[in-house]
Amino acid sequence: MKTGAVAIHPDWWSKTLAGGVLGATLALALAGLFAWLGPGGIDAREKPQFVMWSIAPLWMIVFSTVYLFRTGLRALLWLGGANLAAYGLLLYVRG
């Protein structure tokens, strides 16, 4: 039954840890980027409520896709790199 496709390894614990911790921090960074770069800037009237409610869906999107990585280490590395990029961009945008 080998077809040449690479199987996804069941590293559930490490993938769950990556999605839970690094997914949450990535969602916070992405919400922060939207707060600073979105319409109206950081001082828009309705933006804090929208940004607050956008964190959970962003986190769940990352959390649900983390199981598509082949290994837990790969998930940790990719999400760690995405976090570094997102927080670096956030610090740059904040000036």
Buried (B, 14 or more C-beta within 10 A) or exposed (E): EEEEEEEEBEBEEBBBBBBBBBBBBBBBBBBBBBBBEBEEEBEEEEBEEEBEEBBEEBBEBBBEEBBEBEBBBBBBBBBBEBBEEBBEBBEEEEE
